[in-house]
Amino acid sequence: MADSNNTAPAVDDVKVDETSISTAGGARRNSLEKHLAHRPERAELIEKNILPASNAAPGLQAQQKELEMRMRADSLNEKIAKRPSPDELIQKGVLSAEEDPRSPDEKYQEAIEEEYAKREGGA
């Protein structure tokens, strides 16, 4: 004997939600159209550094950026190679002996190398 309070409702008694789900899609479409209507211009995106300022094809932009980076590195390496040594700067009066940026060990090693060079050249 089954209890009448615990019985499930009959299939005919269950109500089905028949509201359309396409109304939410329409609102989304309107939102997308609104955003596209207010889309910033390419020049504005370039100005904000969102897009690269390049006329190269998108497939070549990564290679162009890599080339620019390597050229910049080469330029800096050339400038560093031409930079005067601390001894030259001390001799010219740009640095004082107390301002020598080298460690005592580096100074000692350089002095030893200079001394060996003098002895080999003068022998």
C-alpha positions in Angstrom: 0.0 0.0 0.0 1.6 3.1 -1.2 1.3 6.4 0.5 -0.6 9.0 -1.6 1.6 11.9 -0.4 4.9 10.4 -1.9 3.6 9.7 -5.4 5.2 11.6 -8.4 2.9 13.8 -10.4 1.5 12.3 -13.6 3.2 13.2 -16.9 0.2 15.2 -18.0 0.4 17.4 -14.9 4.0 18.6 -15.5 4.2 22.0 -17.2 6.9 22.6 -19.8 8.5 26.0 -20.3 7.8 26.9 -23.8 9.4 30.4 -23.9 11.7 31.0 -26.9 15.4 30.9 -26.3 16.1 33.0 -29.3 15.3 36.3 -27.5 18.5 36.1 -25.6 20.4 35.6 -28.9 18.8 38.7 -30.3 20.0 40.8 -27.4 23.5 39.3 -27.8 23.5 40.1 -31.5 22.4 43.7 -30.8 25.2 44.0 -28.2 27.8 42.8 -30.8 26.5 45.2 -33.4 26.7 48.0 -30.9 30.3 47.2 -30.0 31.3 46.9 -33.7 29.7 50.3 -34.4 32.0 51.9 -31.7 35.1 50.0 -32.7 38.2 52.2 -32.7 40.0 53.1 -35.9 43.3 51.4 -36.9 45.2 54.7 -36.3 43.9 54.9 -32.8 45.0 51.4 -32.0 48.4 52.1 -33.5 48.6 55.3 -31.3 47.8 53.2 -28.2 50.5 50.6 -29.2 47.8 47.9 -29.5 48.7 47.3 -33.2 52.2 47.6 -34.6 52.9 50.7 -36.8 54.0 48.6 -39.8 52.9 48.3 -43.4 54.3 44.8 -43.6 52.1 41.8 -44.0 50.9 40.3 -40.7 52.8 37.1 -41.3 56.1 39.1 -41.7 55.6 41.5 -38.7 57.1 39.0 -36.2 60.2 38.6 -38.3 60.4 42.4 -38.8 60.3 42.9 -35.0 63.0 40.2 -34.5 65.2 41.9 -37.1 64.7 45.3 -35.5 65.7 43.8 -32.1 68.8 42.2 -33.5 69.8 45.4 -35.3 69.4 47.4 -32.0 71.5 44.8 -30.2 74.3 45.0 -32.8 74.3 48.8 -32.6 74.6 48.7 -28.8 77.4 46.1 -28.9 79.3 48.3 -31.3 78.9 51.3 -29.0 80.0 49.3 -26.0 83.1 48.0 -27.8 84.0 51.6 -28.6 83.5 52.8 -25.0 86.7 54.1 -23.4 88.2 52.0 -20.6 88.1 53.3 -17.0 91.9 54.0 -17.2 91.3 56.3 -20.3 88.6 58.1 -18.4 90.8 58.6 -15.4 93.6 59.9 -17.6 91.2 62.4 -19.3 90.0 63.6 -15.9 86.4 62.3 -16.5 86.8 59.9 -13.5 89.0 60.3 -10.4 91.0 57.3 -9.1 88.5 56.9 -6.3 85.6 56.7 -8.8 87.1 53.8 -10.7 84.2 51.3 -11.2 86.4 48.3 -11.4 86.9 46.0 -8.4 90.4 45.8 -6.9 90.8 42.3 -8.3 90.0 43.5 -11.8 92.5 46.4 -11.4 95.2 44.0 -10.2 94.6 41.5 -13.1 94.7 44.3 -15.7 98.0 45.7 -14.2 99.6 42.2 -14.3 98.5 41.8 -17.9 100.0 45.2 -18.8 103.2 44.3 -17.0 103.5 41.0 -18.9 102.8 42.8 -22.2 105.6 45.3 -21.5 108.1 42.6 -20.6 107.3 40.5 -23.7 107.5 43.5 -26.0 110.7 44.8 -24.4 112.6 41.5 -24.3 
